[in-house]
Amino acid sequence: MRYAERLRGAVAGRTVLITGASSGIGRALAHQVAQAGGRLILVARDAARLERTLAEVQALGASAVAMRADLADPAQVRGLVAALEREAVDVLVNNAGLSIRRPVERSLDRPEDFERLIAVNYLGPLVLTLGVLPGMLERDRGHIVCVSSIGVQAGAPNFSGYVASKAAMDHFARALLLELGRRPIRVTTVYLPLVRTPMIEATAIYEAFPALEAQQAARRIGKALIERPVRLAPAWTTALELLHTLAPETMRRTFALLHDPVHRFLARRAKARKAGSHRPGAQEEH
């Protein structure tokens, strides 16, 4: 059975709430759910781009509403939860996220960066999840999807704040899943690799990194909506996660040996590619 048909079987007629729906992965997932017949609640902080996504999914025939909220603002998250009391959310996709690439040594005087990451990646999604969970418990059905990062599995130098904040939500989801026991409410964590979204555009080196397109990442989340597993992750990062547990010193030595040289090589590659794209006569591919 094709992906579109399977997704329709999972979401048609159901209410799916997607955070971070104004761009990137969230926008792509909203399009896919709309085409599959799901009813959408779109959440993001950028009102203009959120309205654009709303218009796009409505043009695809979806029933949809937009609710502007900044997950970093506790008052706005509480307001969102209050507005959702009138909604029966069947599926919550905690997709919105914030990433900051900065070594710990350069973050010693910037605790506010960690606070922002915790607010967006953990506290905001946590409060939202707590807000929709009573309705799921009352109806005895539902699905909570937390979009995480392979950095939580394998470790990610220079992303300590991001990984820590994502890991907090991961472990909340793990504990919630166990508490729910046999109740037909599923909790899924999706571990995504690097994805080409506006969030990574500021870091030029990522131009040379292999990365998923937003549509591909959205399909992985769609697969989670279809199959409802406990976790969805690439096999190679799960192997690294296991190695981290069984042989942490080996992992430390491997990263110490390879991380910086590989990044320097990729940085040179990205710089050369950028220089080549700006030489006389060069043309962009469309």
C-alpha positions in Angstrom: 0.0 0.0 0.0 1.3 3.5 -0.9 2.3 6.0 1.8 -0.5 8.3 1.0 -3.1 5.6 1.4 -1.6 4.4 4.6 -1.5 8.0 6.0 -5.1 8.5 5.0 -6.0 5.4 7.1 -4.2 6.9 10.1 -5.5 10.5 10.0 -8.6 10.8 7.9 -11.3 12.4 10.0 -9.0 12.9 12.9 -7.8 16.2 14.4 -4.0 16.6 14.2 -2.2 19.4 16.0 1.2 20.3 14.5 3.5 22.8 16.2 6.1 24.7 14.1 3.6 24.5 11.3 4.6 27.8 9.6 7.7 26.4 7.7 10.1 23.5 7.2 9.1 20.1 8.5 5.8 21.3 10.1 4.6 22.9 7.0 5.5 19.9 4.9 3.7 17.5 7.3 0.6 19.8 7.3 0.4 19.4 3.5 0.7 15.7 3.8 -1.9 15.4 6.5 -4.2 17.7 4.6 -4.0 15.6 1.5 -4.8 12.5 3.7 -8.0 14.0 5.0 -6.9 15.0 8.4 -8.4 18.0 10.2 -5.5 20.4 11.2 -4.7 22.6 14.1 -1.7 24.6 13.0 0.5 26.3 15.7 3.5 28.6 15.2 4.8 32.0 16.4 5.1 33.7 13.0 1.6 34.9 12.2 2.1 35.7 8.6 3.8 32.4 7.7 1.2 30.5 9.8 -1.6 32.1 7.7 0.2 31.1 4.6 0.3 27.5 5.6 -3.4 27.7 6.7 -4.3 29.0 3.2 -2.3 26.2 1.5 -3.9 23.3 3.4 -7.3 24.8 3.0 -6.7 25.0 -0.7 -6.0 21.3 -0.5 -9.4 20.7 0.9 -8.5 20.4 4.5 -10.5 21.6 7.5 -8.0 23.6 9.4 -7.5 26.4 12.0 -4.5 28.4 13.0 -3.5 29.3 16.5 -0.6 31.6 16.9 1.6 30.9 20.0 5.3 31.2 20.9 6.2 28.1 22.9 9.0 30.1 24.6 6.4 32.2 26.3 4.6 30.4 29.2 1.6 32.8 29.1 1.1 32.1 25.4 1.3 28.4 25.9 -1.2 28.5 28.7 -3.5 30.6 26.4 -3.1 28.0 23.7 -4.0 25.2 26.1 -7.1 27.2 27.2 -8.2 27.6 23.5 -7.7 23.9 22.9 -10.3 23.0 25.6 -12.9 23.3 22.9 -11.0 20.9 20.6 -10.8 17.1 20.6 -7.1 16.6 19.6 -6.5 13.1 18.4 -2.9 13.5 17.4 -0.4 15.9 18.9 2.9 16.4 16.9 5.4 18.3 19.0 7.5 19.4 16.1 8.5 23.0 16.9 12.1 23.4 18.0 15.0 25.7 18.5 18.7 24.9 17.9 21.8 26.8 18.9 25.3 25.6 17.7 27.8 26.8 20.2 30.6 25.0 22.2 30.2 25.0 25.9 33.4 27.0 26.3 31.8 29.8 24.4 28.6 29.5 26.4 29.9 30.0 29.9 28.5 33.5 30.2 25.3 32.8 28.2 23.0 30.7 30.4 20.1 32.5 28.7 20.7 30.4 25.6 20.1 27.3 27.6 17.0 28.8 29.1 15.6 29.6 25.6 16.3 26.1 24.4 14.6 24.5 27.4 11.6 26.7 27.0 11.0 25.9 23.3 12.2 22.3 23.2 10.9 21.0 26.6 8.8 23.3 28.8 6.5 24.5 25.9 5.8 21.1 24.5 5.5 19.7 28.0 2.7 22.1 29.0 1.0 21.6 25.6 1.1 17.8 26.1 -0.3 18.1 29.6 -3.0 20.3 28.2 -4.3 17.9 25.5 -3.7 14.7 27.5 -6.9 15.0 29.7 -9.1 14.8 26.6 -7.2 11.8 25.3 -7.6 10.1 28.6 -11.3 10.9 28.7 -11.8 9.5 25.2 -9.3 6.7 25.8 -7.5 7.2 22.6 -4.8 9.5 21.1 -1.3 9.7 19.8 1.5 12.0 21.0 4.5 12.4 18.7 7.7 14.1 19.9 10.1 15.1 17.2 13.7 14.7 18.5 17.2 14.5 17.1 19.8 11.8 16.5 22.1 14.0 18.5 20.2 12.8 21.6 21.2 9.2 20.6 24.7 9.7 19.4 25.9 12.8 21.1 26.5 16.1 19.3 29.5 18.3 20.2 28.7 22.0 20.1 25.0 21.3 20.7 24.9 20.6 24.4 21.9 22.9 25.1 19.9 21.7 22.2 20.6 18.0 22.9 19.9 18.4 26.6 16.6 20.1 26.1 15.5 17.5 23.5 16.6 14.7 25.8 14.4 16.1 28.6 11.3 15.7 26.4 12.4 12.3 25.3 12.6 11.0 28.9 9.3 12.6 29.7 7.7 10.8 26.8 9.4 7.5 27.9 8.0 7.8 31.4 4.5 8.8 30.1 4.4 5.8 27.8 5.1 3.5 30.7 2.5 5.2 32.9 -0.1 4.8 30.3 0.5 1.0 30.3 -2.2 -0.8 28.2 -4.3 2.3 27.6 -4.7 2.9 23.8 -2.9 6.2 23.9 0.4 5.9 22.1 3.6 8.0 22.6 6.2 8.0 19.9 9.6 9.7 19.7 11.0 10.3 16.2 14.7 10.9 15.9 15.6 12.9 12.8 19.0 13.6 11.3 19.9 16.9 9.9 17.1 18.5 7.8 17.4 21.4 5.4 15.1 23.9 7.1 15.4 27.6 7.9 16.8 26.6 11.3 20.2 25.5 9.8 20.6 28.2 7.2 22.7 30.4 9.4 25.4 27.7 9.7 27.3 27.6 6.3 29.1 24.4 7.0 25.8 22.4 6.8 25.7 23.2 3.1 28.3 20.3 2.7 26.5 17.9 5.1 24.1 15.2 3.9 20.6 16.2 5.0 17.0 15.3 4.5 14.7 17.7 2.7 11.7 18.8 4.7 9.3 16.6 2.7 11.4 13.6 3.5 11.5 14.4 7.2 7.8 14.9 7.2 7.3 11.4 5.7 9.2 9.9 8.6 6.8 11.6 11.0 4.0 10.4 8.8 5.3 6.9 9.1 5.2 7.3 12.9 1.5 8.4 12.6 0.8 5.3 10.6 2.7 2.7 12.6 2.6 4.3 16.0 5.9 2.8 17.3 7.5 3.7 20.6 10.4 5.2 18.7 11.5 5.7 15.1 15.2 6.2 14.4 17.9 5.4 11.8 19.6 2.0 12.4 23.1 3.6 12.4 22.3 6.1 15.1 20.7 3.4 17.2 24.0 1.5 16.9 25.9 4.5 18.0 23.6 4.9 20.9 24.3 1.3 21.9 28.0 1.9 21.6 27.7 5.0 23.8 26.2 2.8 26.5 28.5 -0.2 26.1 31.8 1.5 25.2 31.7 5.2 26.2 35.4 5.6 26.2 35.6 4.3 22.6 33.0 6.9 21.6 34.9 9.7 23.3 38.2 8.8 21.6 36.5 8.4 18.2 34.8 11.8 18.5 38.1 13.4 19.7 40.0 11.9 16.8 37.5 12.5 13.9 35.1 15.3 14.8 37.2 18.4 14.2 39.1 17.1 11.1 35.8 16.1 9.5 34.2 19.4 10.2 37.3 21.3 8.9 37.1 19.3 5.7 33.4 19.9 5.2 33.9 23.6 6.0 36.5 23.9 3.2 34.2 22.0 0.9 31.3 24.4 1.7 33.5 27.4 1.2 34.7 26.1 -2.2 31.2 25.3 -3.3 30.0 28.8 -2.3 33.0 30.4 -4.1 32.2 28.3 -7.2 28.6 29.3 -7.2 29.6 33.0 -7.3 32.2 32.8 -10.1 31.4 34.6 -13.4 29.2 32.5 -15.6 28.0 30.2 -12.8 24.3 29.4 -12.7 22.1 28.1 -10.0 20.1 24.9 -10.5 16.4 25.1 -10.1 
